[in-house]
Amino acid sequence: MLKDVCNCEFTNSFKIEADFAADPIWCNICGWNLDIDEFPLTDNLKDELYQWAKQYKKIPINEHNVIGKNLTEKVKEELKSDYRIVFIPDK
């Protein structure tokens, strides 16, 4: 579990969600935007997440959501079962 990354004392539940000028990982409990560098992800995946977040509202919603779902699966693979990761689609 990650400690001191948000308002929660300990959490292992996170969501992948794009928003303007924010890292795409959030605490699924308190909603705090988290620093992606706190996660043990490869630099390549971090870059993919940053690029996806930068496209927020610039590409069609369906395309954005498909990419986000795929990235969420990659995050799950890299973090293994230590974390609960969900994708929040744009509407």
C-alpha positions in Angstrom: 0.0 0.0 0.0 1.1 3.5 -0.6 1.4 5.7 2.5 0.9 9.4 2.7 0.0 10.0 -1.0 -3.4 11.5 -0.2 -5.8 12.3 2.6 -6.2 8.6 3.5 -3.8 7.1 6.0 -3.3 4.1 3.7 -5.0 3.2 0.5 -4.7 0.6 -2.2 -7.7 1.7 -4.3 -7.1 4.0 -7.2 -8.9 5.2 -10.3 -7.6 6.2 -13.7 -9.3 9.3 -14.9 -8.3 12.2 -17.2 -8.8 15.8 -16.2 -7.2 19.1 -17.3 -3.7 19.7 -15.8 -3.7 16.7 -13.5 -2.0 13.4 -13.3 -4.4 10.7 -14.4 -4.3 8.6 -11.1 -6.6 9.5 -8.2 -7.4 8.0 -4.8 -10.6 6.0 -5.2 -11.6 6.8 -1.6 -10.9 10.5 -0.9 -10.7 11.6 -4.6 -7.2 13.2 -4.2 -5.2 13.6 -7.4 -2.0 11.6 -7.0 1.6 12.1 -8.2 2.1 9.4 -10.8 5.8 9.1 -9.8 4.7 7.6 -6.5 3.7 4.5 -8.4 6.0 1.7 -9.4 5.2 2.0 -13.1 7.6 1.9 -16.0 8.6 5.2 -17.5 7.0 4.1 -20.8 3.6 3.5 -19.2 3.8 6.8 -17.3 4.5 8.5 -20.6 1.5 6.8 -22.2 -0.7 7.9 -19.3 0.5 11.5 -19.6 -0.1 11.5 -23.3 -3.6 10.1 -22.9 -4.4 12.7 -20.2 -3.1 15.5 -22.5 -5.6 14.4 -25.1 -8.5 15.0 -22.7 -11.4 16.6 -24.6 -9.3 16.8 -27.8 -10.3 13.4 -29.2 -13.7 11.8 -29.4 -15.0 10.5 -26.1 -15.3 6.9 -27.4 -11.7 6.9 -28.5 -10.6 8.5 -25.3 -12.4 5.8 -23.2 -11.0 2.9 -25.2 -7.5 4.2 -24.7 -8.1 4.8 -21.0 -9.5 1.2 -20.5 -6.4 -0.2 -22.3 -4.1 1.9 -20.2 -5.9 0.8 -17.0 -5.3 -2.8 -17.9 -1.6 -2.0 -18.4 -1.5 -0.3 -15.0 -3.1 -3.4 -13.4 -0.6 -5.7 -15.0 2.4 -3.6 -13.7 1.0 -3.2 -10.2 -0.1 -6.8 -9.9 -2.8 -7.5 -7.3 -1.3 -5.2 -4.7 -3.8 -2.4 -5.8 -7.4 -2.1 -6.8 -7.5 0.0 -10.0 -10.6 1.1 -11.8 -11.2 3.2 -14.9 -13.6 6.1 -14.9 -14.8 6.8 -18.4 -15.5 10.3 -19.7 -19.2 11.0 -20.4 
